[in-house]
């Protein structure tokens, strides 16, 4: 009882401390750029999925304490009333039988009783082991959720950077088409170019402005997605540090897979479930064996209340031997063994899925790295092509279609390069997730 009260007070203190800590967490200040680590840190505090898993862990820990209670004596205060015959009495230390006349008497009793399990052939110990391994499984599940939250934040963060850069590209296109329109109007007023050059430039400008509107909307959606990944309930707008760069990193596929098998919380979780299930098999087998328990009572008994009441003490032991349970024990053992085989098969399937995830992340990273290198060259060539086309149009020898094509090619090349950078960053994050690096 004292242990339970102490545990309750500790739990209440931790809960109150957690609430206070959560209240002390400040939201990002307006205008202050946040780094990726800042966003991850906020997500680990605000995301409700983590709080849900943490509550599950606390519930599992409470079940461990419930299982441990079987090791301690159980004390109850009992009050009873019986209407029964009393054919045996003690006279002078000897017990003799009355004639069986079936005379019923009122018997009252009140007092504390104590029961203590002395030996139960592993029932309590296996029950404790089951719940302790379930705690470990819940803790590994919490780590899995944490890693998923971190990956979602990383992808959303890179998505903000990607759409932010695409907005800049769209603005550059608007500026270029505006300059093209100004040049066309100047040539038309000078009489060196036809009116169609002006109208075509106006159409190109309108299309560029529409693309800019779409890019701004995509950027706003990316910010909302990042807020959701973090766990913000209110709509916040804040700048983020631009880390959408390219730093090549070499990974070996077998190293990724080996690390995943060693560190992924899903593997550790199913291992804990297997150990818990092994204890469940042992618990089912223990139902074949007896239970030895002791009891003590200190009762005030009598025929009339409150008169004629006297204190009596009782001490005893009980050995309960199962003889026949309708084949339920053997069925329970068979069920738990089947569940254990199921978990072993789940582990094999999980390893296959983890290897597939690692291979996909590895191949995506290699592909993205090549795309970054090629798209970077494409941007240089497209920029040179646009400069040549723009120069030709300025001296009056180029056509509007030529410069429009050059603008589109440059914008597409920049967009492809930004997409490649985004793909590479996400692939890197997925490799870390595949290896179980984020804990």
C-alpha positions as a Markdown table, in Angstrom:
| # | Residue | x | y | z |
|---|---|---|---|---|
| 1 | Unk | 0.0 | 0.0 | 0.0 |
| 2 | Unk | 2.8 | 2.4 | 0.9 |
| 3 | Unk | 4.6 | 1.5 | -2.3 |
| 4 | Unk | 1.5 | 2.3 | -4.3 |
| 5 | Unk | 1.0 | 5.6 | -2.6 |
| 6 | Unk | 4.6 | 6.5 | -3.2 |
| 7 | Unk | 4.4 | 5.6 | -6.9 |
| 8 | Unk | 1.2 | 7.6 | -7.3 |
| 9 | Unk | 2.9 | 10.7 | -5.8 |
| 10 | Unk | 5.9 | 10.3 | -8.1 |
| 11 | Unk | 3.7 | 9.9 | -11.1 |
| 12 | Unk | 1.6 | 13.0 | -10.2 |
| 13 | Unk | 4.9 | 15.0 | -9.7 |
| 14 | Unk | 6.1 | 14.0 | -13.1 |
| 15 | Unk | 2.8 | 14.8 | -14.8 |
| 16 | Unk | 2.7 | 18.2 | -13.2 |
| 17 | Unk | 6.4 | 18.8 | -14.2 |
| 18 | Unk | 5.6 | 17.8 | -17.8 |
| 19 | Unk | 2.7 | 20.2 | -17.9 |
| 20 | Unk | 4.8 | 23.0 | -16.6 |
| 21 | Unk | 7.6 | 22.2 | -19.1 |
| 22 | Unk | 5.1 | 22.2 | -22.0 |
| 23 | Unk | 3.8 | 25.5 | -20.9 |
| 24 | Unk | 7.3 | 26.9 | -20.8 |
| 25 | Unk | 8.0 | 26.0 | -24.4 |
| 26 | Unk | 7.8 | 29.1 | -26.4 |
| 27 | Unk | 6.6 | 29.4 | -30.0 |
| 28 | Unk | 9.0 | 30.6 | -32.7 |
| 29 | Unk | 9.4 | 34.4 | -32.7 |
| 30 | Unk | 8.0 | 36.2 | -35.8 |
| 31 | Unk | 10.8 | 36.9 | -38.3 |
| 32 | Unk | 13.4 | 34.6 | -36.7 |
| 33 | Unk | 14.7 | 32.0 | -39.0 |
| 34 | Unk | 14.4 | 28.4 | -37.7 |
| 35 | Unk | 16.9 | 25.7 | -38.5 |
| 36 | Unk | 16.0 | 22.1 | -39.2 |
| 37 | Unk | 17.1 | 21.2 | -35.7 |
| 38 | Unk | 14.8 | 23.9 | -34.3 |
| 39 | Unk | 11.8 | 22.5 | -36.2 |
| 40 | Unk | 12.6 | 18.9 | -35.1 |
| 41 | Unk | 12.9 | 20.0 | -31.5 |
| 42 | Unk | 9.6 | 21.8 | -31.6 |
| 43 | Unk | 8.0 | 18.7 | -33.2 |
| 44 | Unk | 9.3 | 16.5 | -30.4 |
| 45 | Unk | 7.5 | 18.8 | -27.9 |
| 46 | Unk | 4.3 | 19.7 | -29.7 |
| 47 | Unk | 3.4 | 16.7 | -31.9 |
| 48 | Unk | 0.5 | 14.9 | -30.3 |
| 49 | Unk | 1.4 | 11.5 | -31.6 |
| 50 | Unk | 4.4 | 11.4 | -29.3 |
| 51 | Unk | 2.3 | 12.3 | -26.3 |
| 52 | Unk | -0.1 | 9.5 | -27.2 |
| 53 | Unk | 2.7 | 6.9 | -27.3 |
| 54 | Unk | 4.2 | 8.3 | -24.1 |
| 55 | Unk | 0.9 | 7.7 | -22.4 |
| 56 | Unk | 0.9 | 4.1 | -23.7 |
| 57 | Unk | 4.3 | 3.6 | -22.1 |
| 58 | Unk | 3.1 | 4.9 | -18.8 |
| 59 | Unk | 0.1 | 2.6 | -18.9 |
| 60 | Unk | 2.3 | -0.4 | -19.6 |
| 61 | Unk | 4.6 | 0.5 | -16.6 |
| 62 | Unk | 1.5 | 0.6 | -14.4 |
| 63 | Unk | 0.6 | -2.9 | -15.6 |
| 64 | Unk | 4.1 | -4.0 | -14.3 |
| 65 | Unk | 3.2 | -2.7 | -10.9 |
| 66 | Unk | -0.1 | -4.5 | -11.0 |
| 67 | Unk | 1.7 | -7.8 | -11.8 |
| 68 | Unk | 4.2 | -7.2 | -9.0 |
| 69 | Unk | 1.4 | -6.8 | -6.5 |
| 70 | Unk | 1.0 | -10.6 | -6.5 |
| 71 | Unk | 4.3 | -10.9 | -4.6 |
| 72 | Unk | 2.8 | -9.0 | -1.7 |
| 73 | Unk | 0.2 | -10.1 | 0.8 |
| 74 | Unk | -3.4 | -9.1 | 0.2 |
| 75 | Unk | -5.1 | -7.6 | 3.3 |
| 76 | Unk | -8.8 | -7.1 | 3.4 |
| 77 | Unk | -11.4 | -6.1 | 6.0 |
| 78 | Unk | -14.3 | -8.5 | 5.8 |
| 79 | Unk | -17.7 | -8.5 | 7.3 |
| 80 | Unk | -20.0 | -11.5 | 7.0 |
| 81 | Unk | -23.3 | -12.9 | 8.1 |
| 82 | Unk | -24.1 | -16.6 | 7.9 |
| 83 | Unk | -27.2 | -18.5 | 8.7 |
| 84 | Unk | -25.9 | -22.1 | 9.2 |
| 85 | Unk | -26.0 | -25.1 | 11.4 |
| 86 | Unk | -23.4 | -25.7 | 14.2 |
| 87 | Unk | -23.2 | -29.4 | 14.8 |
| 88 | Unk | -19.6 | -29.4 | 16.0 |
| 89 | Unk | -18.6 | -27.7 | 19.2 |
| 90 | Unk | -15.5 | -27.7 | 21.5 |
| 91 | Unk | -16.0 | -28.8 | 25.0 |
| 92 | Unk | -13.0 | -28.9 | 27.3 |
| 93 | Unk | -10.6 | -29.0 | 24.5 |
| 94 | Unk | -12.3 | -32.0 | 22.9 |
| 95 | Unk | -14.6 | -31.9 | 19.9 |
| 96 | Unk | -17.8 | -33.9 | 19.9 |
| 97 | Unk | -20.7 | -34.0 | 17.5 |
| 98 | Unk | -24.1 | -32.9 | 18.2 |
| 99 | Unk | -27.1 | -34.8 | 17.0 |
| 100 | Unk | -27.8 | -33.6 | 13.5 |
| 101 | Unk | -31.0 | -31.7 | 14.2 |
| 102 | Unk | -30.2 | -29.0 | 11.6 |
| 103 | Unk | -30.8 | -26.1 | 13.8 |
| 104 | Unk | -29.8 | -22.9 | 12.0 |
| 105 | Unk | -28.1 | -20.1 | 13.9 |
| 106 | Unk | -27.2 | -16.5 | 13.0 |
| 107 | Unk | -23.4 | -16.1 | 12.9 |
| 108 | Unk | -21.8 | -12.6 | 12.6 |
| 109 | Unk | -18.0 | -12.0 | 11.9 |
| 110 | Unk | -15.9 | -9.0 | 11.2 |
| 111 | Unk | -12.1 | -8.5 | 11.0 |
| 112 | Unk | -9.0 | -8.3 | 8.8 |
| 113 | Unk | -7.9 | -11.2 | 6.6 |
| 114 | Unk | -4.5 | -11.8 | 5.0 |
| 115 | Unk | -3.7 | -13.9 | 2.0 |
| 116 | Unk | -0.2 | -14.6 | 0.7 |
| 117 | Unk | 0.8 | -16.7 | -2.3 |
| 118 | Unk | 3.7 | -18.8 | -1.3 |
| 119 | Unk | 4.6 | -20.5 | -4.5 |
| 120 | Unk | 2.8 | -20.6 | -7.8 |
| 121 | Unk | 5.3 | -22.3 | -10.2 |
| 122 | Unk | 6.1 | -19.2 | -12.1 |
| 123 | Unk | 2.7 | -17.7 | -12.6 |
| 124 | Unk | 3.6 | -14.3 | -11.0 |
| 125 | Unk | 7.2 | -14.1 | -12.3 |
| 126 | Unk | 6.1 | -14.8 | -15.9 |
| 127 | Unk | 3.3 | -12.3 | -15.6 |
| 128 | Unk | 5.8 | -9.7 | -14.5 |
| 129 | Unk | 8.1 | -10.6 | -17.4 |
| 130 | Unk | 5.3 | -10.3 | -19.9 |
| 131 | Unk | 4.5 | -6.8 | -18.7 |
| 132 | Unk | 8.1 | -5.7 | -18.5 |
| 133 | Unk | 8.8 | -6.8 | -22.0 |
| 134 | Unk | 5.6 | -5.0 | -23.1 |
| 135 | Unk | 7.0 | -1.8 | -21.6 |
| 136 | Unk | 10.1 | -2.2 | -23.7 |
| 137 | Unk | 8.0 | -2.9 | -26.8 |
| 138 | Unk | 6.0 | 0.3 | -26.1 |
| 139 | Unk | 9.2 | 2.3 | -25.6 |
| 140 | Unk | 10.5 | 1.1 | -28.9 |
| 141 | Unk | 7.2 | 2.0 | -30.5 |
| 142 | Unk | 7.6 | 5.5 | -29.1 |
| 143 | Unk | 11.0 | 5.7 | -30.8 |
| 144 | Unk | 9.5 | 4.5 | -34.1 |
| 145 | Unk | 6.9 | 7.3 | -33.8 |
| 146 | Unk | 9.6 | 9.8 | -33.0 |
| 147 | Unk | 11.6 | 8.8 | -36.0 |
| 148 | Unk | 8.5 | 9.1 | -38.2 |
| 149 | Unk | 7.8 | 12.6 | -36.9 |
| 150 | Unk | 11.4 | 13.6 | -37.5 |
| 151 | Unk | 11.3 | 12.3 | -41.1 |
| 152 | Unk | 8.0 | 14.1 | -41.7 |
| 153 | Unk | 9.5 | 17.4 | -40.4 |
| 154 | Unk | 12.6 | 16.9 | -42.6 |
| 155 | Unk | 10.5 | 16.3 | -45.7 |
| 156 | Unk | 8.2 | 19.3 | -44.9 |
| 157 | Unk | 11.2 | 21.5 | -44.1 |
| 158 | Unk | 12.9 | 20.7 | -47.5 |
| 159 | Unk | 9.5 | 21.2 | -49.2 |
| 160 | Unk | 9.4 | 24.7 | -47.8 |
| 161 | Unk | 12.9 | 25.4 | -49.2 |
| 162 | Unk | 12.0 | 23.8 | -52.5 |
| 163 | Unk | 8.9 | 25.9 | -53.0 |
| 164 | Unk | 10.7 | 29.0 | -51.7 |
| 165 | Unk | 13.3 | 28.7 | -54.4 |
| 166 | Unk | 10.7 | 28.0 | -57.0 |
| 167 | Unk | 9.1 | 31.3 | -56.1 |
| 168 | Unk | 12.4 | 33.0 | -56.7 |
| 169 | Unk | 12.6 | 31.3 | -60.1 |
| 170 | Unk | 9.0 | 32.4 | -60.9 |
| 171 | Unk | 9.9 | 36.0 | -59.9 |
| 172 | Unk | 13.0 | 35.9 | -62.2 |
| 173 | Unk | 10.8 | 34.8 | -65.1 |
| 174 | Unk | 8.3 | 37.6 | -64.4 |
| 175 | Unk | 11.2 | 40.1 | -64.4 |
| 176 | Unk | 12.7 | 38.7 | -67.6 |
| 177 | Unk | 9.4 | 38.7 | -69.4 |
| 178 | Unk | 8.7 | 42.3 | -68.2 |
| 179 | Unk | 12.1 | 43.3 | -69.7 |
| 180 | Unk | 11.2 | 41.5 | -72.9 |
| 181 | Unk | 7.9 | 43.4 | -73.1 |
| 182 | Unk | 9.7 | 46.7 | -72.5 |
| 183 | Unk | 12.1 | 45.9 | -75.3 |
| 184 | Unk | 9.3 | 44.8 | -77.7 |
| 185 | Unk | 7.4 | 48.1 | -77.0 |
| 186 | Unk | 10.6 | 50.1 | -77.6 |
| 187 | Unk | 11.3 | 48.3 | -80.9 |
| 188 | Unk | 7.6 | 48.7 | -82.0 |
| 189 | Unk | 7.6 | 52.4 | -81.2 |
| 190 | Unk | 10.9 | 52.8 | -83.2 |
| 191 | Unk | 9.2 | 50.9 | -86.1 |
| 192 | Unk | 11.8 | 48.1 | -86.1 |
| 193 | Unk | 9.5 | 45.3 | -84.9 |
| 194 | Unk | 5.9 | 44.5 | -85.6 |
| 195 | Unk | 3.0 | 44.8 | -83.1 |
| 196 | Unk | 2.8 | 41.0 | -82.7 |
| 197 | Unk | 6.1 | 41.1 | -80.8 |
| 198 | Unk | 4.4 | 43.3 | -78.2 |
| 199 | Unk | 1.3 | 41.2 | -77.8 |
| 200 | Unk | 3.3 | 38.0 | -77.6 |
| 201 | Unk | 5.4 | 39.5 | -74.8 |
| 202 | Unk | 2.2 | 40.6 | -73.0 |
| 203 | Unk | 0.9 | 37.0 | -73.2 |
| 204 | Unk | 4.2 | 35.7 | -71.9 |
| 205 | Unk | 4.1 | 38.2 | -69.0 |
| 206 | Unk | 0.6 | 37.1 | -68.0 |
| 207 | Unk | 1.6 | 33.5 | -68.1 |
| 208 | Unk | 4.7 | 34.2 | -65.9 |
| 209 | Unk | 2.5 | 36.1 | -63.4 |
| 210 | Unk | 0.1 | 33.1 | -63.3 |
| 211 | Unk | 3.0 | 30.8 | -62.6 |
| 212 | Unk | 4.2 | 33.1 | -59.8 |
| 213 | Unk | 0.8 | 33.0 | -58.2 |
| 214 | Unk | 0.9 | 29.2 | -58.3 |
| 215 | Unk | 4.4 | 29.2 | -56.9 |
| 216 | Unk | 3.4 | 31.5 | -54.0 |
| 217 | Unk | 0.4 | 29.2 | -53.2 |
| 218 | Unk | 2.6 | 26.1 | -53.3 |
| 219 | Unk | 5.0 | 27.9 | -50.8 |
| 220 | Unk | 2.1 | 28.7 | -48.5 |
| 221 | Unk | 0.9 | 25.1 | -48.6 |
| 222 | Unk | 4.4 | 23.9 | -47.8 |
| 223 | Unk | 4.5 | 26.2 | -44.8 |
| 224 | Unk | 1.2 | 24.8 | -43.6 |
| 225 | Unk | 2.5 | 21.2 | -44.1 |
| 226 | Unk | 5.5 | 22.0 | -42.0 |
| 227 | Unk | 3.3 | 23.5 | -39.2 |
| 228 | Unk | 1.3 | 20.3 | -39.3 |
| 229 | Unk | 4.4 | 18.1 | -39.1 |
| 230 | Unk | 5.6 | 20.0 | -36.1 |
| 231 | Unk | 2.2 | 19.8 | -34.4 |
| 232 | Unk | 1.3 | 23.5 | -34.3 |
| 233 | Unk | -2.5 | 24.0 | -33.9 |
| 234 | Unk | -2.3 | 27.6 | -35.0 |
| 235 | Unk | -1.2 | 29.0 | -38.4 |
| 236 | Unk | 2.3 | 30.3 | -38.1 |
| 237 | Unk | 4.5 | 31.8 | -40.7 |
| 238 | Unk | 8.3 | 31.9 | -40.1 |
| 239 | Unk | 11.4 | 31.9 | -42.2 |
| 240 | Unk | 13.7 | 28.8 | -42.3 |
| 241 | Unk | 17.4 | 28.5 | -42.9 |
| 242 | Unk | 18.2 | 27.5 | -46.5 |
| 243 | Unk | 20.2 | 24.3 | -46.4 |
| 244 | Unk | 19.1 | 23.0 | -49.7 |
| 245 | Unk | 22.7 | 22.4 | -50.8 |
| 246 | Unk | 24.6 | 19.5 | -52.2 |
| 247 | Unk | 27.2 | 17.7 | -50.2 |
| 248 | Unk | 27.9 | 14.2 | -51.7 |
| 249 | Unk | 27.9 | 11.4 | -49.2 |
| 250 | Unk | 28.8 | 7.8 | -50.0 |
| 251 | Unk | 26.8 | 5.0 | -48.4 |
| 252 | Unk | 27.2 | 1.2 | -48.7 |
| 253 | Unk | 24.0 | -0.7 | -49.1 |
| 254 | Unk | 25.0 | -3.6 | -46.8 |
| 255 | Unk | 26.1 | -1.2 | -44.1 |
| 256 | Unk | 22.7 | 0.5 | -44.2 |
| 257 | Unk | 20.9 | -2.9 | -44.0 |
| 258 | Unk | 23.1 | -4.2 | -41.2 |
| 259 | Unk | 22.7 | -1.0 | -39.2 |
| 260 | Unk | 18.9 | -1.2 | -39.8 |
| 261 | Unk | 18.8 | -4.8 | -38.4 |
| 262 | Unk | 20.8 | -3.7 | -35.3 |
| 263 | Unk | 19.2 | -0.3 | -34.5 |
| 264 | Unk | 15.7 | 0.0 | -36.0 |
| 265 | Unk | 13.2 | 0.2 | -33.1 |
| 266 | Unk | 10.8 | -2.0 | -35.1 |
| 267 | Unk | 13.2 | -4.9 | -34.8 |
| 268 | Unk | 13.9 | -4.2 | -31.1 |
| 269 | Unk | 10.1 | -3.9 | -30.5 |
| 270 | Unk | 9.3 | -7.3 | -32.1 |
| 271 | Unk | 12.2 | -8.9 | -30.2 |
| 272 | Unk | 10.6 | -7.6 | -26.9 |
| 273 | Unk | 7.2 | -9.0 | -28.0 |
| 274 | Unk | 8.8 | -12.3 | -28.7 |
| 275 | Unk | 10.3 | -12.4 | -25.2 |
| 276 | Unk | 7.0 | -11.4 | -23.8 |
| 277 | Unk | 5.3 | -14.2 | -25.7 |
| 278 | Unk | 7.8 | -16.7 | -24.5 |
| 279 | Unk | 6.8 | -15.7 | -21.0 |
| 280 | Unk | 3.2 | -16.1 | -22.0 |
| 281 | Unk | 3.9 | -19.7 | -23.1 |
| 282 | Unk | 5.5 | -20.4 | -19.7 |
| 283 | Unk | 2.6 | -18.8 | -17.9 |
| 284 | Unk | 0.1 | -21.0 | -19.8 |
| 285 | Unk | 2.2 | -24.1 | -18.9 |
| 286 | Unk | 2.2 | -23.1 | -15.2 |
| 287 | Unk | -1.5 | -23.8 | -15.2 |
| 288 | Unk | -0.6 | -27.5 | -15.0 |
| 289 | Unk | 1.0 | -27.0 | -11.6 |
| 290 | Unk | -0.5 | -26.3 | -8.1 |
| 291 | Unk | -0.6 | -23.1 | -6.2 |
| 292 | Unk | 0.4 | -23.0 | -2.5 |
| 293 | Unk | -0.9 | -20.0 | -0.5 |
| 294 | Unk | -1.2 | -19.1 | 3.1 |
| 295 | Unk | -3.9 | -17.1 | 4.9 |
| 296 | Unk | -4.5 | -15.6 | 8.3 |
| 297 | Unk | -7.7 | -14.1 | 9.9 |
| 298 | Unk | -8.4 | -12.2 | 13.0 |
| 299 | Unk | -12.2 | -12.1 | 13.4 |
| 300 | Unk | -14.7 | -11.0 | 15.9 |
| 301 | Unk | -17.5 | -13.6 | 15.8 |
| 302 | Unk | -20.7 | -14.3 | 17.6 |
| 303 | Unk | -24.3 | -15.1 | 17.5 |
| 304 | Unk | -25.7 | -11.7 | 18.4 |
| 305 | Unk | -24.4 | -8.2 | 17.6 |
| 306 | Unk | -22.9 | -6.4 | 19.4 |
| 307 | Unk | -23.3 | -8.8 | 22.4 |
| 308 | Unk | -21.8 | -12.3 | 22.6 |
| 309 | Unk | -18.9 | -11.3 | 20.2 |
| 310 | Unk | -15.4 | -12.7 | 20.7 |
| 311 | Unk | -12.1 | -12.5 | 18.8 |
| 312 | Unk | -10.8 | -15.6 | 17.0 |
| 313 | Unk | -7.6 | -16.1 | 15.1 |
| 314 | Unk | -7.2 | -18.5 | 12.1 |
| 315 | Unk | -4.1 | -19.6 | 10.3 |
| 316 | Unk | -4.0 | -21.9 | 7.4 |
| 317 | Unk | -2.5 | -23.0 | 4.1 |
| 318 | Unk | -4.1 | -24.0 | 0.8 |
| 319 | Unk | -2.7 | -26.2 | -1.9 |
| 320 | Unk | -4.8 | -26.0 | -5.0 |
| 321 | Unk | -4.0 | -28.8 | -7.5 |
| 322 | Unk | -5.5 | -28.6 | -10.9 |
| 323 | Unk | -6.8 | -32.0 | -12.0 |
| 324 | Unk | -9.0 | -31.4 | -15.0 |
| 325 | Unk | -9.9 | -28.1 | -16.6 |
| 326 | Unk | -11.7 | -29.3 | -19.7 |
| 327 | Unk | -8.5 | -29.2 | -21.8 |
| 328 | Unk | -8.3 | -25.4 | -21.4 |
| 329 | Unk | -4.7 | -25.5 | -20.2 |
| 330 | Unk | -3.4 | -27.4 | -23.2 |
| 331 | Unk | -5.4 | -25.2 | -25.6 |
| 332 | Unk | -3.9 | -22.1 | -23.9 |
| 333 | Unk | -0.4 | -23.5 | -24.3 |
| 334 | Unk | -1.1 | -24.3 | -28.0 |
| 335 | Unk | -2.5 | -20.8 | -28.6 |
| 336 | Unk | 0.5 | -19.0 | -27.0 |
| 337 | Unk | 3.0 | -21.1 | -28.9 |
| 338 | Unk | 1.2 | -20.3 | -32.2 |
| 339 | Unk | 1.3 | -16.6 | -31.3 |
| 340 | Unk | 5.1 | -17.0 | -30.7 |
| 341 | Unk | 5.5 | -18.6 | -34.2 |
| 342 | Unk | 3.5 | -15.7 | -35.6 |
| 343 | Unk | 5.9 | -13.1 | -34.1 |
| 344 | Unk | 8.9 | -15.0 | -35.5 |
| 345 | Unk | 7.3 | -14.9 | -38.9 |
| 346 | Unk | 6.6 | -11.2 | -38.5 |
| 347 | Unk | 10.2 | -10.6 | -37.7 |
| 348 | Unk | 11.3 | -12.2 | -41.0 |
| 349 | Unk | 8.7 | -10.2 | -42.9 |
| 350 | Unk | 9.8 | -7.0 | -41.2 |
| 351 | Unk | 13.4 | -7.6 | -42.1 |
| 352 | Unk | 12.4 | -8.0 | -45.7 |
| 353 | Unk | 10.5 | -4.7 | -45.6 |
| 354 | Unk | 13.4 | -3.0 | -43.9 |
| 355 | Unk | 15.8 | -4.2 | -46.6 |
| 356 | Unk | 13.5 | -3.0 | -49.3 |
| 357 | Unk | 13.2 | 0.4 | -47.6 |
| 358 | Unk | 17.0 | 0.6 | -47.3 |
| 359 | Unk | 17.5 | -0.3 | -51.0 |
| 360 | Unk | 14.9 | 2.2 | -52.1 |
| 361 | Unk | 16.5 | 5.0 | -50.1 |
| 362 | Unk | 20.0 | 4.0 | -51.3 |
| 363 | Unk | 19.0 | 3.9 | -55.0 |
| 364 | Unk | 17.1 | 7.2 | -54.6 |
| 365 | Unk | 20.1 | 8.9 | -53.1 |
| 366 | Unk | 22.3 | 7.7 | -56.0 |
| 367 | Unk | 19.8 | 8.8 | -58.6 |
| 368 | Unk | 19.3 | 12.2 | -56.9 |
| 369 | Unk | 23.1 | 12.8 | -56.7 |
| 370 | Unk | 23.5 | 12.2 | -60.5 |
| 371 | Unk | 20.4 | 14.4 | -61.1 |
| 372 | Unk | 22.0 | 17.2 | -59.1 |
| 373 | Unk | 25.2 | 17.1 | -61.1 |
| 374 | Unk | 23.5 | 16.9 | -64.5 |
| 375 | Unk | 20.8 | 19.5 | -63.7 |
| 376 | Unk | 23.5 | 21.9 | -62.4 |
| 377 | Unk | 25.2 | 21.7 | -65.8 |
| 378 | Unk | 21.9 | 22.1 | -67.5 |
| 379 | Unk | 21.3 | 25.4 | -65.6 |
| 380 | Unk | 24.6 | 26.7 | -66.9 |
| 381 | Unk | 23.9 | 25.8 | -70.5 |
| 382 | Unk | 20.3 | 27.2 | -70.3 |
| 383 | Unk | 21.7 | 30.4 | -68.8 |
| 384 | Unk | 24.2 | 30.8 | -71.6 |
| 385 | Unk | 21.5 | 30.0 | -74.2 |
| 386 | Unk | 19.2 | 32.7 | -72.6 |
| 387 | Unk | 22.0 | 35.3 | -72.6 |
| 388 | Unk | 22.7 | 34.6 | -76.3 |
| 389 | Unk | 19.0 | 34.8 | -77.2 |
| 390 | Unk | 18.5 | 37.9 | -75.2 |
| 391 | Unk | 21.5 | 39.5 | -76.8 |
| 392 | Unk | 20.3 | 38.6 | -80.3 |
| 393 | Unk | 16.9 | 40.1 | -79.6 |
| 394 | Unk | 18.4 | 43.3 | -78.2 |
| 395 | Unk | 20.4 | 43.9 | -81.5 |
| 396 | Unk | 17.3 | 43.1 | -83.5 |
| 397 | Unk | 18.4 | 39.8 | -85.1 |
| 398 | Unk | 16.6 | 37.4 | -82.7 |
| 399 | Unk | 12.9 | 36.4 | -82.8 |
| 400 | Unk | 10.4 | 36.6 | -79.9 |
| 401 | Unk | 9.9 | 32.8 | -80.1 |
| 402 | Unk | 13.6 | 32.3 | -79.6 |
| 403 | Unk | 13.9 | 34.3 | -76.5 |
| 404 | Unk | 10.6 | 32.8 | -75.1 |
| 405 | Unk | 12.0 | 29.3 | -75.6 |
| 406 | Unk | 15.2 | 30.3 | -73.9 |
| 407 | Unk | 13.3 | 31.7 | -70.9 |
| 408 | Unk | 11.2 | 28.5 | -70.6 |
| 409 | Unk | 14.3 | 26.3 | -70.9 |
| 410 | Unk | 16.2 | 28.3 | -68.2 |
| 411 | Unk | 13.2 | 28.2 | -65.8 |
| 412 | Unk | 12.7 | 24.5 | -66.4 |
| 413 | Unk | 16.5 | 23.9 | -65.8 |
| 414 | Unk | 16.4 | 25.8 | -62.5 |
| 415 | Unk | 13.2 | 24.0 | -61.4 |
| 416 | Unk | 14.8 | 20.6 | -62.3 |
| 417 | Unk | 17.9 | 21.5 | -60.3 |
| 418 | Unk | 15.8 | 22.5 | -57.3 |
| 419 | Unk | 13.8 | 19.3 | -57.5 |
| 420 | Unk | 17.0 | 17.3 | -57.7 |
| 421 | Unk | 18.4 | 19.0 | -54.6 |
| 422 | Unk | 15.1 | 18.3 | -52.8 |
| 423 | Unk | 15.2 | 14.7 | -53.8 |
| 424 | Unk | 18.7 | 14.3 | -52.6 |
| 425 | Unk | 18.0 | 15.8 | -49.2 |
| 426 | Unk | 14.9 | 13.6 | -48.8 |
| 427 | Unk | 16.8 | 10.5 | -49.8 |
| 428 | Unk | 19.5 | 11.4 | -47.2 |
| 429 | Unk | 16.8 | 11.7 | -44.6 |
| 430 | Unk | 15.3 | 8.4 | -45.6 |
| 431 | Unk | 18.7 | 6.6 | -45.4 |
| 432 | Unk | 19.0 | 7.9 | -41.8 |
| 433 | Unk | 15.5 | 6.7 | -41.1 |
| 434 | Unk | 16.3 | 3.4 | -42.7 |
| 435 | Unk | 19.3 | 2.9 | -40.4 |
| 436 | Unk | 17.4 | 4.0 | -37.3 |
| 437 | Unk | 19.8 | 6.9 | -36.8 |
| 438 | Unk | 17.2 | 9.4 | -35.5 |
| 439 | Unk | 16.5 | 8.6 | -31.8 |
